Amino acid sequence: YDSDIEHDRTRFSPELCAILSLPPGAEMTYAEASRLFDARDRAVVNARVEEARRSADEGKWDGLHRIVRADGVVRWVAIHGRRFYRDTPNGRQAIRSIGTVIDVTHLKETEAALRESELRLRLALEAAQMGTFEADIAGQTATIDAQAARLLGLPEDTRVVPVDELRARIPLADLQVSDA
């Protein structure tokens, strides 16, 4: 995107038009372009842009935000932008903003699916009263999760356990099966 703030025009690349579901060559006012951000994210976007004015990078900003396409579909985008300023008698005024926008919706969807899967696994482990651990066969320690710590009678925040201590807390019959 390229926003001429002085003349109140924002132009979008063909690629960004495709992301936004706008006709190629779309152009709009800066205010109209700002409304493409999902209402839930507008305050954060505005705050980041304002922070850029005072940043050491002088005008650079970035973020991960939702946009609402022309067809109403919400997408996640990663934005890297830069604002340019002019000193005026009324202080520094933004005159131009340029940046890149990448659709990262697939990454956010994958992240959400992973969180959901981890939650289901955690609930299943709790219901089955099972925990998980990782042990290097040649190592001297094992890494356990909070559920395994509870089941082994260890403090819940215990994560690393000497293998000998772990084996001492497992019933002999289970150790024999595991060792076999």
MDAnalysis code that builds the backbone (N, CA, C; Angstrom):
import MDAnalysis as mda
import numpy as np

u = mda.Universe.empty(540, n_residues=180, atom_resindex=np.repeat(np.arange(180), 3), trajectory=True)
u.add_TopologyAttr("name", ["N", "CA", "C"] * 180)
u.add_TopologyAttr("resid", np.arange(1, 181))
u.add_TopologyAttr("resname", ["TYR", "ASP", "SER", "ASP", "ILE", "GLU", "HIS", "ASP", "ARG", "THR", "ARG", "PHE", "SER", "PRO", "GLU", "LEU", "CYS", "ALA", "ILE", "LEU", "SER", "LEU", "PRO", "PRO", "GLY", "ALA", "GLU", "MET", "THR", "TYR", "ALA", "GLU", "ALA", "SER", "ARG", "LEU", "PHE", "ASP", "ALA", "ARG", "ASP", "ARG", "ALA", "VAL", "VAL", "ASN", "ALA", "ARG", "VAL", "GLU", "GLU", "ALA", "ARG", "ARG", "SER", "ALA", "ASP", "GLU", "GLY", "LYS", "TRP", "ASP", "GLY", "LEU", "HIS", "ARG", "ILE", "VAL", "ARG", "ALA", "ASP", "GLY", "VAL", "VAL", "ARG", "TRP", "VAL", "ALA", "ILE", "HIS", "GLY", "ARG", "ARG", "PHE", "TYR", "ARG", "ASP", "THR", "PRO", "ASN", "GLY", "ARG", "GLN", "ALA", "ILE", "ARG", "SER", "ILE", "GLY", "THR", "VAL", "ILE", "ASP", "VAL", "THR", "HIS", "LEU", "LYS", "GLU", "THR", "GLU", "ALA", "ALA", "LEU", "ARG", "GLU", "SER", "GLU", "LEU", "ARG", "LEU", "ARG", "LEU", "ALA", "LEU", "GLU", "ALA", "ALA", "GLN", "MET", "GLY", "THR", "PHE", "GLU", "ALA", "ASP", "ILE", "ALA", "GLY", "GLN", "THR", "ALA", "THR", "ILE", "ASP", "ALA", "GLN", "ALA", "ALA", "ARG", "LEU", "LEU", "GLY", "LEU", "PRO", "GLU", "ASP", "THR", "ARG", "VAL", "VAL", "PRO", "VAL", "ASP", "GLU", "LEU", "ARG", "ALA", "ARG", "ILE", "PRO", "LEU", "ALA", "ASP", "LEU", "GLN", "VAL", "SER", "ASP", "ALA"])
u.atoms.positions = np.array([
    [0.839, -1.170, 0.000],
    [0.000, 0.000, 0.000],
    [0.885, 1.235, 0.000],
    [0.311, 2.317, -0.444],
    [1.002, 3.610, -0.470],
    [-0.051, 4.664, -0.149],
    [0.098, 5.282, 1.026],
    [-0.864, 6.310, 1.440],
    [-0.228, 7.686, 1.358],
    [-0.814, 8.529, 0.548],
    [-0.424, 9.942, 0.476],
    [-1.343, 10.658, 1.466],
    [-0.858, 10.832, 2.676],
    [-1.698, 11.369, 3.750],
    [-2.034, 12.832, 3.494],
    [-1.104, 13.572, 2.894],
    [-1.362, 14.994, 2.603],
    [-2.516, 15.172, 1.628],
    [-2.615, 14.273, 0.656],
    [-3.685, 14.368, -0.348],
    [-4.821, 13.383, -0.085],
    [-4.752, 12.681, 1.053],
    [-5.824, 11.786, 1.494],
    [-6.163, 10.703, 0.469],
    [-5.126, 10.037, -0.056],
    [-5.341, 8.947, -1.010],
    [-4.485, 7.756, -0.615],
    [-5.082, 6.581, -0.645],
    [-4.360, 5.332, -0.407],
    [-4.545, 4.443, -1.629],
    [-3.424, 3.970, -2.154],
    [-3.427, 3.085, -3.317],
    [-2.941, 1.702, -2.881],
    [-3.512, 0.680, -3.516],
    [-3.178, -0.700, -3.175],
    [-2.565, -1.408, -4.373],
    [-1.584, -2.251, -4.122],
    [-0.998, -3.068, -5.185],
    [-2.042, -4.083, -5.644],
    [-1.863, -4.657, -6.843],
    [-2.798, -5.700, -7.288],
    [-2.874, -6.871, -6.301],
    [-1.732, -7.213, -5.690],
    [-1.711, -8.320, -4.738],
    [-2.539, -7.991, -3.492],
    [-2.403, -6.763, -3.015],
    [-3.180, -6.367, -1.842],
    [-4.662, -6.261, -2.195],
    [-4.955, -5.808, -3.405],
    [-6.362, -5.777, -3.842],
    [-6.959, -7.183, -3.801],
    [-6.167, -8.185, -4.205],
    [-6.650, -9.573, -4.170],
    [-6.898, -10.011, -2.726],
    [-5.985, -9.665, -1.811],
    [-6.154, -10.022, -0.402],
    [-7.423, -9.382, 0.151],
    [-7.664, -8.121, -0.229],
    [-8.802, -7.366, 0.294],
    [-10.091, -7.585, -0.489],
    [-10.005, -8.365, -1.558],
    [-11.155, -8.597, -2.428],
    [-11.677, -7.281, -3.016],
    [-10.726, -6.446, -3.441],
    [-11.037, -5.177, -4.089],
    [-10.671, -5.271, -5.562],
    [-11.291, -4.461, -6.405],
    [-10.904, -4.478, -7.820],
    [-9.462, -3.978, -7.971],
    [-8.710, -4.532, -8.913],
    [-7.332, -4.075, -9.129],
    [-7.296, -2.559, -9.345],
    [-6.280, -1.927, -8.774],
    [-6.140, -0.485, -8.907],
    [-6.995, 0.306, -7.940],
    [-7.556, -0.359, -6.938],
    [-8.426, 0.330, -5.976],
    [-7.661, 1.446, -5.277],
    [-8.384, 2.504, -5.018],
    [-7.839, 3.681, -4.341],
    [-8.944, 4.241, -3.467],
    [-8.583, 4.735, -2.291],
    [-9.594, 5.285, -1.396],
    [-8.951, 6.291, -0.456],
    [-9.786, 6.941, 0.338],
    [-9.250, 7.895, 1.309],
    [-8.531, 7.125, 2.410],
    [-7.712, 7.830, 3.145],
    [-6.987, 7.220, 4.250],
    [-7.978, 6.693, 5.297],
    [-9.024, 7.436, 5.572],
    [-10.036, 7.010, 6.553],
    [-10.745, 5.742, 6.075],
    [-11.089, 5.683, 4.790],
    [-11.736, 4.480, 4.249],
    [-10.807, 3.281, 4.360],
    [-9.537, 3.495, 4.041],
    [-8.554, 2.405, 4.127],
    [-8.406, 1.943, 5.574],
    [-8.431, 2.860, 6.507],
    [-8.303, 2.504, 7.930],
    [-9.470, 1.640, 8.400],
    [-10.633, 1.834, 7.794],
    [-11.805, 1.046, 8.185],
    [-11.751, -0.384, 7.658],
    [-10.750, -0.711, 6.833],
    [-10.596, -2.097, 6.382],
    [-10.115, -2.996, 7.530],
    [-9.519, -2.380, 8.559],
    [-9.128, -3.157, 9.730],
    [-10.382, -3.557, 10.488],
    [-10.385, -4.765, 10.994],
    [-11.490, -5.239, 11.818],
    [-11.638, -4.285, 13.002],
    [-12.867, -3.979, 13.366],
    [-13.141, -3.026, 14.451],
    [-12.430, -3.429, 15.743],
    [-12.247, -4.736, 15.977],
    [-11.578, -5.212, 17.189],
    [-10.098, -4.832, 17.230],
    [-9.518, -4.538, 16.064],
    [-8.081, -4.265, 16.000],
    [-7.740, -2.801, 15.718],
    [-8.727, -1.981, 15.401],
    [-8.437, -0.598, 14.991],
    [-7.678, 0.194, 16.039],
    [-8.062, 0.095, 17.291],
    [-7.383, 0.866, 18.337],
    [-5.917, 0.448, 18.459],
    [-5.648, -0.845, 18.357],
    [-4.268, -1.334, 18.442],
    [-3.465, -0.843, 17.242],
    [-4.040, -0.908, 16.057],
    [-3.343, -0.429, 14.855],
    [-3.021, 1.050, 15.009],
    [-3.998, 1.836, 15.409],
    [-3.772, 3.280, 15.574],
    [-2.686, 3.544, 16.614],
    [-2.686, 2.788, 17.698],
    [-1.671, 2.965, 18.735],
    [-0.277, 2.621, 18.201],
    [-0.174, 1.567, 17.417],
    [1.129, 1.183, 16.851],
    [1.647, 2.246, 15.894],
    [0.744, 2.784, 15.081],
    [1.143, 3.822, 14.132],
    [1.595, 5.077, 14.880],
    [0.898, 5.416, 15.942],
    [1.300, 6.589, 16.732],
    [2.619, 6.346, 17.468],
    [2.815, 5.129, 17.958],
    [4.082, 4.790, 18.614],
    [5.244, 4.934, 17.636],
    [4.977, 4.642, 16.366],
    [6.023, 4.730, 15.344],
    [6.580, 6.150, 15.251],
    [5.758, 7.129, 15.512],
    [6.198, 8.531, 15.461],
    [7.334, 8.777, 16.456],
    [7.274, 8.107, 17.604],
    [8.260, 8.321, 18.666],
    [9.333, 7.228, 18.723],
    [9.263, 6.249, 17.851],
    [10.188, 5.115, 17.943],
    [11.580, 5.475, 17.437],
    [12.552, 4.690, 17.869],
    [13.932, 4.868, 17.418],
    [14.047, 4.577, 15.923],
    [13.144, 3.741, 15.409],
    [13.150, 3.409, 13.976],
    [12.471, 4.478, 13.141],
    [12.034, 5.559, 13.797],
    [11.405, 6.696, 13.140],
    [10.370, 6.318, 12.084],
    [9.215, 5.967, 12.557],
    [8.092, 5.744, 11.661],
    [7.827, 4.310, 11.277],
    [8.730, 3.400, 11.597],
    [8.500, 1.997, 11.230],
    [7.533, 1.369, 12.222],
    [6.649, 0.543, 11.709],
    [5.706, -0.160, 12.574],
    [5.363, -1.491, 11.932],
    [4.860, -2.407, 12.737],
    [4.399, -3.688, 12.202],
    [3.316, -4.231, 13.119],
    [2.672, -5.246, 12.648],
    [1.631, -5.847, 13.459],
    [0.984, -7.032, 12.770],
    [0.257, -7.778, 13.562],
    [-0.525, -8.906, 13.087],
    [-1.968, -8.578, 13.416],
    [-2.775, -8.314, 12.378],
    [-4.121, -7.798, 12.607],
    [-5.134, -8.449, 11.665],
    [-6.397, -8.312, 12.057],
    [-7.500, -8.776, 11.211],
    [-7.939, -7.640, 10.298],
    [-8.263, -8.006, 9.082],
    [-8.876, -7.060, 8.144],
    [-10.204, -7.673, 7.710],
    [-11.086, -6.813, 7.235],
    [-12.373, -7.296, 6.722],
    [-12.385, -7.013, 5.235],
    [-12.441, -8.062, 4.446],
    [-12.444, -7.916, 2.989],
    [-13.748, -7.276, 2.518],
    [-13.750, -6.830, 1.295],
    [-14.946, -6.211, 0.719],
    [-16.135, -7.170, 0.742],
    [-15.859, -8.486, 0.679],
    [-16.947, -9.472, 0.698],
    [-17.349, -9.874, 2.121],
    [-16.772, -9.201, 3.136],
    [-17.137, -9.449, 4.528],
    [-16.319, -10.515, 5.226],
    [-15.441, -11.201, 4.508],
    [-14.622, -12.253, 5.092],
    [-13.494, -11.624, 5.909],
    [-13.277, -12.141, 7.107],
    [-12.200, -11.651, 7.968],
    [-10.949, -12.470, 7.678],
    [-9.831, -11.779, 7.476],
    [-8.536, -12.419, 7.217],
    [-7.515, -11.844, 8.186],
    [-6.485, -12.598, 8.466],
    [-5.366, -12.138, 9.278],
    [-4.236, -11.710, 8.352],
    [-3.632, -10.572, 8.645],
    [-2.520, -10.081, 7.833],
    [-1.364, -9.647, 8.730],
    [-0.155, -9.828, 8.210],
    [1.050, -9.291, 8.851],
    [1.411, -8.050, 8.054],
    [1.609, -6.951, 8.758],
    [1.893, -5.670, 8.106],
    [3.230, -5.143, 8.597],
    [4.026, -4.664, 7.643],
    [5.271, -3.948, 7.949],
    [5.163, -2.630, 7.205],
    [5.103, -1.548, 7.967],
    [4.909, -0.245, 7.340],
    [5.899, 0.793, 7.841],
    [5.867, 1.904, 7.158],
    [6.684, 3.039, 7.572],
    [5.948, 4.320, 7.228],
    [5.944, 5.226, 8.181],
    [5.369, 6.559, 7.974],
    [6.507, 7.552, 7.816],
    [6.258, 8.539, 6.988],
    [7.213, 9.615, 6.775],
    [6.581, 10.905, 7.261],
    [7.404, 11.786, 7.824],
    [6.897, 12.982, 8.492],
    [7.568, 14.243, 7.938],
    [6.877, 15.338, 8.193],
    [7.409, 16.664, 7.875],
    [7.232, 17.516, 9.119],
    [8.266, 18.296, 9.437],
    [8.156, 19.231, 10.557],
    [7.375, 20.453, 10.099],
    [6.380, 20.830, 10.873],
    [5.551, 21.995, 10.560],
    [5.491, 22.879, 11.803],
    [4.979, 24.085, 11.661],
    [4.819, 24.933, 12.850],
    [3.932, 24.292, 13.926],
    [3.077, 23.333, 13.529],
    [2.200, 22.625, 14.475],
    [2.801, 21.302, 14.939],
    [4.085, 21.072, 14.677],
    [4.727, 19.817, 15.064],
    [4.923, 18.905, 13.863],
    [5.370, 17.700, 14.147],
    [5.592, 16.717, 13.074],
    [4.251, 16.223, 12.549],
    [4.124, 16.221, 11.238],
    [2.896, 15.750, 10.590],
    [3.236, 14.601, 9.652],
    [2.451, 13.525, 9.743],
    [2.628, 12.407, 8.816],
    [2.223, 12.867, 7.425],
    [3.057, 12.540, 6.438],
    [2.737, 12.928, 5.060],
    [2.564, 11.726, 4.139],
    [3.173, 10.576, 4.512],
    [3.089, 9.402, 3.652],
    [3.267, 8.150, 4.499],
    [2.634, 7.082, 4.075],
    [2.768, 5.791, 4.737],
    [2.837, 4.721, 3.658],
    [3.848, 3.884, 3.729],
    [3.965, 2.782, 2.771],
    [4.183, 1.493, 3.544],
    [3.880, 0.366, 2.918],
    [4.116, -0.888, 3.608],
    [3.747, -2.107, 2.808],
    [4.048, -3.228, 3.408],
    [3.716, -4.518, 2.808],
    [2.703, -5.232, 3.697],
    [1.868, -6.019, 3.060],
    [0.822, -6.759, 3.765],
    [0.861, -8.196, 3.250],
    [0.933, -9.148, 4.179],
    [0.955, -10.560, 3.818],
    [-0.214, -11.248, 4.503],
    [-0.980, -11.999, 3.729],
    [-2.103, -12.755, 4.290],
    [-1.538, -13.952, 5.045],
    [-1.763, -13.990, 6.356],
    [-1.262, -15.079, 7.194],
    [-2.413, -15.853, 7.839],
    [-3.578, -15.772, 7.225],
    [-4.758, -16.440, 7.776],
    [-4.504, -17.926, 7.979],
    [-3.859, -18.573, 7.014],
    [-3.600, -20.007, 7.132],
    [-2.743, -20.318, 8.363],
    [-1.812, -19.436, 8.711],
    [-0.985, -19.650, 9.901],
    [-1.814, -19.504, 11.174],
    [-2.689, -18.490, 11.216],
    [-3.542, -18.291, 12.390],
    [-4.522, -19.457, 12.541],
    [-5.052, -19.969, 11.433],
    [-5.965, -21.106, 11.495],
    [-5.239, -22.353, 11.987],
    [-4.014, -22.554, 11.512],
    [-3.206, -23.693, 11.956],
    [-2.887, -23.569, 13.437],
    [-2.546, -22.362, 13.877],
    [-2.265, -22.100, 15.293],
    [-3.489, -22.407, 16.154],
    [-4.661, -21.979, 15.701],
    [-5.898, -22.233, 16.452],
    [-6.208, -23.730, 16.496],
    [-6.004, -24.424, 15.385],
    [-6.254, -25.862, 15.352],
    [-5.293, -26.593, 16.286],
    [-4.036, -26.145, 16.338],
    [-3.061, -26.759, 17.231],
    [-3.445, -26.533, 18.689],
    [-3.867, -25.308, 19.028],
    [-4.311, -25.035, 20.399],
    [-5.488, -25.931, 20.778],
    [-6.444, -26.086, 19.858],
    [-7.615, -26.931, 20.109],
    [-7.193, -28.385, 20.304],
    [-6.266, -28.853, 19.478],
    [-5.778, -30.227, 19.591],
    [-5.049, -30.441, 20.911],
    [-4.231, -29.469, 21.298],
    [-3.518, -29.577, 22.580],
    [-4.494, -29.581, 23.746],
    [-5.545, -28.788, 23.664],
    [-6.557, -28.768, 24.719],
    [-7.255, -30.121, 24.818],
    [-7.635, -30.693, 23.664],
    [-8.290, -32.005, 23.678],
    [-7.372, -33.073, 24.274],
    [-6.092, -33.030, 23.908],
    [-5.141, -33.993, 24.455],
    [-5.015, -33.821, 25.964],
    [-4.887, -32.578, 26.426],
    [-4.756, -32.313, 27.859],
    [-5.995, -32.821, 28.614],
    [-7.187, -32.555, 28.067],
    [-8.415, -33.024, 28.719],
    [-8.493, -34.545, 28.735],
    [-8.071, -35.182, 27.639],
    [-8.091, -36.652, 27.575],
    [-7.104, -37.248, 28.574],
    [-5.908, -36.642, 28.673],
    [-4.914, -37.141, 29.634],
    [-5.411, -36.992, 31.063],
    [-6.052, -35.862, 31.365],
    [-6.594, -35.655, 32.713],
    [-7.711, -36.648, 33.009],
    [-8.597, -36.862, 32.039],
    [-9.711, -37.792, 32.248],
    [-9.201, -39.222, 32.451],
    [-8.151, -39.572, 31.718],
    [-7.588, -40.920, 31.836],
    [-6.588, -41.030, 32.979],
    [-6.340, -39.917, 33.652],
    [-5.342, -39.843, 34.714],
    [-3.996, -40.370, 34.213],
    [-3.572, -39.766, 33.085],
    [-2.289, -40.108, 32.477],
    [-1.473, -38.829, 32.325],
    [-0.186, -38.960, 32.354],
    [0.717, -37.848, 32.101],
    [1.665, -38.224, 30.986],
    [2.517, -37.302, 30.605],
    [3.495, -37.603, 29.561],
    [4.893, -37.319, 30.089],
    [5.847, -38.017, 29.496],
    [7.240, -37.767, 29.844],
    [8.099, -38.032, 28.620],
    [9.275, -37.460, 28.638],
    [10.278, -37.701, 27.603],
    [11.555, -38.077, 28.315],
    [12.177, -39.146, 27.847],
    [13.437, -39.569, 28.448],
    [14.397, -39.973, 27.339],
    [15.599, -39.489, 27.432],
    [16.663, -39.908, 26.526],
    [17.174, -41.231, 27.080],
    [17.183, -42.267, 26.259],
    [17.564, -43.600, 26.728],
    [18.927, -43.571, 27.427],
    [19.858, -42.791, 26.911],
    [21.192, -42.725, 27.518],
    [21.281, -41.643, 28.585],
    [20.244, -40.822, 28.704],
    [20.277, -39.705, 29.641],
    [20.015, -40.105, 31.070],
    [20.221, -39.175, 31.959],
    [20.040, -39.420, 33.385],
    [18.785, -38.758, 33.931],
    [18.060, -37.996, 33.070],
    [16.857, -37.304, 33.521],
    [15.718, -37.526, 32.529],
    [14.520, -37.272, 33.024],
    [13.318, -37.322, 32.186],
    [12.585, -35.996, 32.362],
    [11.919, -35.555, 31.318],
    [11.097, -34.348, 31.357],
    [9.645, -34.793, 31.446],
    [8.926, -34.251, 32.427],
    [7.537, -34.658, 32.647],
    [6.615, -33.450, 32.568],
    [5.328, -33.715, 32.333],
    [4.347, -32.627, 32.343],
    [3.720, -32.528, 33.740],
    [2.878, -31.521, 33.945],
    [2.266, -31.273, 35.254],
    [1.415, -32.459, 35.703],
    [0.679, -33.071, 34.778],
    [-0.169, -34.214, 35.128],
    [0.693, -35.385, 35.607],
    [1.805, -35.660, 34.929],
    [2.697, -36.748, 35.354],
    [3.262, -36.439, 36.744],
    [3.621, -35.182, 36.978],
    [4.141, -34.795, 38.297],
    [3.104, -35.087, 39.378],
    [1.841, -34.702, 39.127],
    [0.771, -34.967, 40.111],
    [0.622, -36.468, 40.355],
    [0.596, -37.241, 39.284],
    [0.398, -38.683, 39.405],
    [1.563, -39.362, 40.135],
    [2.753, -38.792, 39.990],
    [3.928, -39.361, 40.648],
    [4.125, -38.828, 42.060],
    [3.216, -37.946, 42.491],
    [3.310, -37.389, 43.828],
    [4.399, -36.335, 43.971],
    [4.751, -35.697, 42.876],
    [5.767, -34.640, 42.887],
    [5.079, -33.280, 42.834],
    [5.780, -32.225, 43.220],
    [5.189, -30.890, 43.054],
    [4.799, -30.657, 41.591],
    [3.644, -30.030, 41.396],
    [3.085, -29.867, 40.048],
    [4.018, -29.117, 39.090],
    [4.881, -28.247, 39.618],
    [5.767, -27.493, 38.732],
    [7.066, -28.239, 38.415],
    [7.188, -29.492, 38.882],
    [8.374, -30.303, 38.569],
    [8.368, -30.651, 37.084],
    [9.471, -30.421, 36.414],
    [9.562, -30.751, 34.990],
    [10.704, -31.719, 34.684],
    [11.773, -31.676, 35.465],
    [12.905, -32.565, 35.230],
    [13.086, -33.454, 36.449],
    [13.168, -34.760, 36.191],
    [13.283, -35.740, 37.265],
    [14.431, -36.691, 36.926],
    [15.293, -36.992, 37.890],
    [16.311, -38.018, 37.635],
    [15.627, -39.337, 37.274],
    [16.170, -40.042, 36.306],
    [15.552, -41.284, 35.836],
    [15.401, -42.285, 36.982],
    [16.393, -42.363, 37.856],
    [16.297, -43.297, 38.985],
    [15.096, -42.966, 39.877],
    [14.858, -41.664, 40.131],
    [13.707, -41.277, 40.960],
    [12.402, -41.600, 40.241],
    [12.368, -41.348, 38.929],
    [11.165, -41.658, 38.143],
    [10.871, -43.153, 38.219],
    [11.895, -43.986, 38.019],
    [11.708, -45.439, 38.054],
    [11.256, -45.899, 39.439],
    [11.741, -45.238, 40.491],
    [11.367, -45.633, 41.859],
    [9.895, -45.363, 42.127],
    [9.274, -44.476, 41.368],
    [7.870, -44.121, 41.590],
    [6.910, -44.909, 40.683],
    [7.447, -45.775, 39.834],
    [6.614, -46.555, 38.908],
    [6.496, -47.989, 39.443],
    [5.272, -48.531, 39.451],
    [5.103, -49.906, 39.949],
    [6.023, -50.887, 39.210],
    [6.564, -51.873, 39.941],
    [7.519, -52.846, 39.405],
    [6.977, -53.541, 38.162],
    [5.719, -53.959, 38.184],
    [5.144, -54.663, 37.024],
    [5.184, -53.778, 35.771],
    [4.885, -52.483, 35.941],
    [4.926, -51.574, 34.795],
    [6.358, -51.371, 34.296],
    [7.306, -51.319, 35.227],
    [8.725, -51.185, 34.844],
    [9.181, -52.400, 34.048],
    [8.780, -53.590, 34.481],
    [9.199, -54.797, 33.795],
    [8.656, -54.823, 32.359],
    [7.410, -54.431, 32.183],
    [6.818, -54.370, 30.841],
    [7.549, -53.323, 30.007],
    [7.817, -52.175, 30.586],
    [8.493, -51.100, 29.878],
    [9.904, -51.509, 29.485],
    [10.624, -52.131, 30.410],
    [11.999, -52.545, 30.144],
    [12.055, -53.628, 29.066],
    [11.045, -54.496, 29.035],
    [11.021, -55.588, 28.053],
    [10.853, -54.976, 26.679],
])
